[in-house]
Amino acid sequence: ADTNSESSKPLTVLIAGDLVGDVAAYSLTEATTQTTAKESEQESASPYRRLLLGHTASMLTAVEMSRDQALLFSADRDEKIRISSFPFTARIHGFLLGHLAFVSSMALCGEQWCVSTGGDGLLHVWDTLSCQTLGSHKFQSNNSDEEDDRLIPVKVAVHGHKPKSNQFCVTVIYERSKWLDTLSVTINEGYTKGAEIVHSQRRELQSQPLAVVPWKESQVAVLVRDSDYLLAFSTTTNSDEPAVMVSLPRDMRTDDLPDSLLEKDKDGSIAMLKNTETRGPAQQMPWNDAKRKETARTRNRRYRKKRRGDNEDTTAEASS
């Protein structure tokens, strides 16, 4: 991204988010090498690093910049996407609210649309100007015999959009799945504004896809775990034969690649899901425990009742 203001020259920066919920900008046009331990300790105060914003007590999952570099999108574990002005990120444009679990990925399309996926198995299409959802799609497995037929989308790529067009395509990969799905999206303008989302294509790859990005107008590039090549797939034909884009480096072995795209806890469950979470304010902060609060309210009621009784006795003695 390029930053600019009346008091400063344009500056090329790298914008990144971290696990503690902070988004920072790092200069790519100034020297940023930290050479001593003392400098490393003072990294947060470095003139080459600027803290842009923070998601309080949450984990960032995705960061995107609008095409005109006026808005910064940041998604987190707490089901929301924040839209901030850039570079003055203290100005909040709005929030995209609608996911029921963590936001796993997002991608921008055109000047005012955003596509997001989440741990709730949903894909949302948003109008970023009004911060309203235009439509949603629920992902499910083809196998109804599975104990949990919900697919969790983890990466989304938007492609096939032309200027002034209201149509584009979305390709999605999932956690622990070989599926590569493509959906077509049509934005309906006018009084009945919304999005029509249609599942148009499903491919089963040889192994778990780990990343997907738009390549050409009707193609996506896919990194597959058990492949020695970076593959390209057409999203407009039904051919399952991919085009080989480039051979992966020899030192990128299968054993070095993850078999899961989401962090797991000690029981093998997805760590970002909150349905079995034992952490949180009630456990970490005793004063927030519901039972403790009720005990305190009961004690206060007894105290107030005793105070009223003492006051009544005092008044009676004074009058006599």
C-alpha positions as CSV (number, residue, x, y, z in Angstrom):
1,A,0.0,0.0,0.0
2,D,1.1,3.6,-0.5
3,T,0.5,6.2,2.2
4,N,0.3,9.9,1.5
5,S,-0.6,13.1,3.3
6,E,-0.1,16.8,2.9
7,S,2.8,16.7,5.4
8,S,4.6,13.6,4.1
9,K,5.8,12.1,0.9
10,P,4.3,8.8,-0.5
11,L,5.5,5.8,1.4
12,T,5.3,2.1,0.4
13,V,4.4,-0.1,3.3
14,L,3.7,-3.8,4.0
15,I,0.5,-4.2,6.1
16,A,0.3,-7.3,8.4
17,G,-1.8,-8.6,11.2
18,D,-0.8,-10.8,14.1
19,L,-2.3,-13.3,16.6
20,V,-2.8,-10.7,19.3
21,G,-5.1,-8.6,17.2
22,D,-2.8,-5.8,16.0
23,V,-2.5,-4.5,12.4
24,A,0.8,-2.7,11.7
25,A,2.4,-1.1,8.7
26,Y,6.1,-1.7,7.9
27,S,8.0,0.6,5.6
28,L,9.5,-1.0,2.5
29,T,11.3,2.1,1.3
30,E,13.4,2.7,4.5
31,A,16.0,0.6,6.2
32,T,14.2,-1.8,8.6
33,T,17.0,-4.2,9.6
34,Q,17.3,-4.7,13.4
35,T,20.9,-5.4,14.2
36,T,21.1,-5.4,18.0
37,A,19.1,-6.9,20.8
38,K,18.4,-3.4,22.1
39,E,16.9,-2.4,18.8
40,S,14.7,-5.5,18.8
41,E,13.3,-4.6,22.2
42,Q,12.4,-1.2,20.8
43,E,10.9,-2.5,17.6
44,S,7.4,-1.3,18.5
45,A,8.8,2.3,18.7
46,S,10.6,2.0,15.4
47,P,10.0,4.8,12.9
48,Y,9.7,2.1,10.3
49,R,6.8,0.3,12.0
50,R,3.4,2.0,12.7
51,L,0.6,0.4,14.7
52,L,-2.6,1.0,12.7
53,L,-5.3,-0.6,14.8
54,G,-6.1,-3.4,17.3
55,H,-8.9,-5.8,17.8
56,T,-9.3,-6.0,21.6
57,A,-8.7,-9.4,23.1
58,S,-9.2,-11.2,19.7
59,M,-7.1,-13.0,17.1
60,L,-6.8,-11.6,13.6
61,T,-7.6,-14.0,10.7
62,A,-7.4,-11.8,7.6
63,V,-6.3,-8.3,6.4
64,E,-7.3,-6.7,3.1
65,M,-6.9,-3.3,1.4
66,S,-9.4,-1.7,-0.9
67,R,-8.4,-1.1,-4.5
68,D,-8.3,2.7,-4.0
69,Q,-6.3,2.2,-0.7
70,A,-8.9,4.2,1.2
71,L,-10.2,1.4,3.4
72,L,-8.5,-1.3,5.5
73,F,-10.4,-4.5,6.2
74,S,-9.5,-6.6,9.2
75,A,-11.3,-9.9,10.2
76,D,-11.0,-11.7,13.5
77,R,-12.0,-14.7,15.6
78,D,-15.0,-12.9,17.1
79,E,-17.2,-13.2,14.0
80,K,-16.7,-9.6,12.7
81,I,-14.9,-7.7,10.0
82,R,-13.9,-4.1,10.8
83,I,-13.6,-1.5,8.0
84,S,-11.3,1.4,8.9
85,S,-10.2,4.4,6.9
86,F,-6.6,4.4,5.7
87,P,-4.1,5.6,6.7
88,F,-6.1,7.3,9.5
89,T,-7.4,4.1,10.9
90,A,-9.0,5.7,14.0
91,R,-11.9,6.5,11.7
92,I,-14.1,3.4,11.5
93,H,-16.3,3.1,8.5
94,G,-18.3,0.2,9.9
95,F,-18.5,-3.5,10.7
96,L,-19.6,-6.5,8.7
97,L,-21.6,-8.6,11.2
98,G,-23.3,-11.8,10.3
99,H,-21.0,-14.8,10.8
100,L,-21.8,-17.1,13.7
101,A,-18.2,-18.3,14.2
102,F,-14.7,-17.0,13.4
103,V,-14.1,-15.4,10.0
104,S,-11.6,-17.7,8.2
105,S,-10.9,-15.6,5.1
106,M,-12.1,-12.7,3.0
107,A,-11.5,-11.2,-0.5
108,L,-12.6,-7.9,-2.1
109,C,-14.2,-7.5,-5.4
110,G,-14.7,-4.3,-7.4
111,E,-15.2,-1.0,-5.5
112,Q,-17.8,-2.0,-3.0
113,W,-18.1,-5.8,-2.5
114,C,-16.5,-8.1,-0.1
115,V,-16.7,-11.9,0.2
116,S,-16.0,-13.7,3.5
117,T,-16.1,-17.2,4.8
118,G,-16.3,-18.5,8.3
119,G,-16.2,-21.4,10.8
120,D,-20.0,-21.5,10.6
121,G,-19.7,-23.0,7.1
122,L,-21.1,-19.8,5.5
123,L,-20.1,-17.6,2.7
124,H,-21.3,-14.0,2.8
125,V,-21.4,-11.4,0.1
126,W,-21.3,-7.8,1.5
127,D,-22.0,-4.3,0.3
128,T,-19.1,-2.4,1.9
129,L,-20.7,1.0,1.5
130,S,-23.8,0.1,3.6
131,C,-22.1,-2.7,5.6
132,Q,-25.1,-5.0,4.8
133,T,-25.0,-8.6,3.6
134,L,-26.3,-9.1,0.1
135,G,-26.5,-12.9,0.2
136,S,-25.1,-16.0,1.8
137,H,-24.4,-19.6,0.9
138,K,-24.2,-22.7,3.2
139,F,-21.5,-25.2,2.3
140,Q,-22.3,-28.9,2.9
141,S,-20.6,-32.2,2.0
142,N,-22.0,-34.5,-0.6
143,N,-21.9,-37.4,1.8
144,S,-25.0,-37.3,4.1
145,D,-23.7,-40.3,6.0
146,E,-20.9,-38.3,7.6
147,E,-21.4,-37.4,11.3
148,D,-20.8,-33.7,10.5
149,D,-21.6,-32.8,6.9
150,R,-20.6,-29.2,7.4
151,L,-17.6,-28.0,5.4
152,I,-15.5,-25.3,6.9
153,P,-14.2,-23.0,4.2
154,V,-10.7,-21.7,5.0
155,K,-9.6,-19.8,1.8
156,V,-11.6,-17.8,-0.8
157,A,-10.5,-16.3,-4.1
158,V,-12.5,-13.9,-6.2
159,H,-12.0,-13.8,-9.9
160,G,-13.7,-13.2,-13.3
161,H,-14.9,-9.8,-12.5
162,K,-14.9,-7.1,-15.2
163,P,-15.1,-3.3,-14.7
164,K,-18.8,-2.1,-14.3
165,S,-20.0,-5.8,-14.2
166,N,-22.2,-7.1,-11.5
167,Q,-21.0,-10.7,-11.9
168,F,-18.0,-12.6,-10.6
169,C,-16.8,-16.0,-9.5
170,V,-15.7,-17.3,-6.1
171,T,-13.5,-20.3,-5.5
172,V,-13.2,-21.9,-2.1
173,I,-11.1,-24.6,-0.4
174,Y,-12.0,-26.3,2.9
175,E,-10.4,-27.7,6.1
176,R,-9.6,-31.4,5.8
177,S,-11.2,-31.7,2.4
178,K,-10.0,-32.3,-1.2
179,W,-12.8,-30.3,-2.7
180,L,-12.3,-27.2,-4.8
181,D,-15.6,-25.4,-5.3
182,T,-16.5,-22.6,-7.6
183,L,-19.6,-20.4,-7.2
184,S,-21.0,-17.7,-9.5
185,V,-22.3,-14.5,-7.9
186,T,-24.7,-12.0,-9.5
187,I,-25.4,-8.7,-7.7
188,N,-28.9,-7.5,-8.2
189,E,-29.1,-3.7,-8.2
190,G,-32.2,-1.6,-7.7
191,Y,-35.0,-1.8,-5.2
192,T,-34.5,-5.6,-4.5
193,K,-30.8,-5.3,-3.9
194,G,-29.2,-8.6,-3.1
195,A,-26.8,-11.3,-4.4
196,E,-27.7,-14.5,-6.2
197,I,-25.1,-17.2,-5.3
198,V,-25.1,-20.4,-7.4
199,H,-22.8,-23.4,-6.9
200,S,-21.4,-24.0,-10.4
201,Q,-18.5,-26.4,-10.1
202,R,-16.9,-28.9,-7.8
203,R,-13.5,-30.7,-8.3
204,E,-11.9,-33.4,-6.1
205,L,-8.2,-32.9,-6.0
206,Q,-5.6,-35.5,-5.3
207,S,-5.0,-34.2,-1.8
208,Q,-5.7,-31.3,0.5
209,P,-5.4,-27.9,-1.2
210,L,-3.5,-25.5,1.0
211,A,-3.9,-22.2,-0.9
212,V,-5.9,-20.7,-3.7
213,V,-5.5,-17.3,-5.5
214,P,-6.9,-15.8,-8.7
215,W,-4.7,-16.4,-11.7
216,K,-6.1,-15.3,-15.0
217,E,-9.7,-14.2,-15.8
218,S,-11.2,-17.7,-15.5
219,Q,-8.4,-19.6,-13.7
220,V,-7.2,-20.0,-10.1
221,A,-3.8,-21.1,-8.9
222,V,-3.8,-23.9,-6.3
223,L,-1.1,-25.2,-4.0
224,V,-1.9,-28.9,-3.3
225,R,-0.2,-30.7,-0.5
226,D,1.0,-33.9,-2.3
227,S,2.0,-32.3,-5.6
228,D,5.4,-31.2,-6.8
229,Y,3.8,-28.4,-8.9
230,L,1.7,-25.3,-8.5
231,L,-1.5,-26.0,-10.4
232,A,-3.9,-23.9,-12.4
233,F,-7.5,-24.8,-12.9
234,S,-10.1,-23.4,-15.2
235,T,-13.3,-22.4,-13.5
236,T,-15.3,-22.2,-16.8
237,T,-14.7,-25.8,-18.1
238,N,-15.4,-29.2,-16.5
239,S,-12.0,-30.6,-17.3
240,D,-10.3,-32.0,-14.2
241,E,-6.9,-31.8,-15.9
242,P,-4.9,-28.9,-14.4
243,A,-2.3,-26.8,-16.1
244,V,1.1,-27.1,-14.5
245,M,2.3,-23.5,-13.7
246,V,5.6,-24.0,-12.1
247,S,7.6,-26.8,-10.3
248,L,7.9,-26.2,-6.6
249,P,11.4,-25.9,-5.0
250,R,13.0,-29.2,-4.1
251,D,13.4,-28.1,-0.5
252,M,9.6,-27.7,-0.2
253,R,8.8,-31.3,0.8
254,T,5.4,-32.8,1.6
255,D,6.5,-33.4,5.2
256,D,7.1,-29.6,5.6
257,L,3.6,-28.7,4.5
258,P,0.7,-28.7,7.0
259,D,-2.1,-31.2,6.8
260,S,-4.5,-28.7,8.4
261,L,-5.0,-25.0,7.7
262,L,-6.6,-24.3,11.1
263,E,-5.0,-24.5,14.5
264,K,-6.1,-27.6,16.6
265,D,-6.2,-28.0,20.4
266,K,-4.9,-31.0,22.3
267,D,-8.1,-32.9,21.6
268,G,-7.9,-32.3,17.8
269,S,-10.7,-29.8,17.7
270,I,-10.5,-26.5,15.9
271,A,-9.0,-24.1,18.4
272,M,-10.9,-21.0,17.1
273,L,-14.3,-22.5,17.6
274,K,-15.9,-21.4,20.9
275,N,-18.5,-24.1,21.4
276,T,-16.2,-26.1,23.7
277,E,-14.1,-23.3,25.0
278,T,-13.2,-23.3,28.7
279,R,-11.4,-20.0,28.7
280,G,-12.8,-16.6,28.9
281,P,-13.9,-13.9,31.5
282,A,-15.9,-16.3,33.7
283,Q,-12.8,-18.6,34.2
284,Q,-10.0,-16.0,34.2
285,M,-11.8,-13.2,36.1
286,P,-13.6,-14.5,39.2
287,W,-15.5,-11.2,39.6
288,N,-17.3,-11.9,36.3
289,D,-18.6,-15.3,37.4
290,A,-22.4,-15.4,37.4
291,K,-22.7,-17.3,40.6
292,R,-20.4,-14.9,42.4
293,K,-22.4,-12.0,41.1
294,E,-25.6,-13.5,42.4
295,T,-24.1,-14.1,45.8
296,A,-23.0,-10.5,45.9
297,R,-26.5,-9.2,45.0
298,T,-28.0,-11.4,47.7
299,R,-25.6,-10.0,50.3
300,N,-26.3,-6.4,49.2
301,R,-30.1,-7.0,49.5
302,R,-29.6,-8.3,53.1
303,Y,-27.4,-5.3,53.9
304,R,-29.9,-2.8,52.6
305,K,-32.7,-4.5,54.5
306,K,-30.7,-4.4,57.7
307,R,-30.0,-0.7,57.1
308,R,-33.7,0.0,56.7
309,G,-34.5,-1.8,59.9
310,D,-31.8,0.0,61.9
311,N,-33.1,3.4,60.5
312,E,-36.7,2.5,61.5
313,D,-35.6,1.7,65.1
314,T,-33.6,4.9,65.3
315,T,-36.6,6.9,64.1
316,A,-38.9,5.2,66.6
317,E,-36.5,5.9,69.5
318,A,-36.2,9.6,68.5
319,S,-40.0,10.0,68.3
320,S,-40.5,8.5,71.7
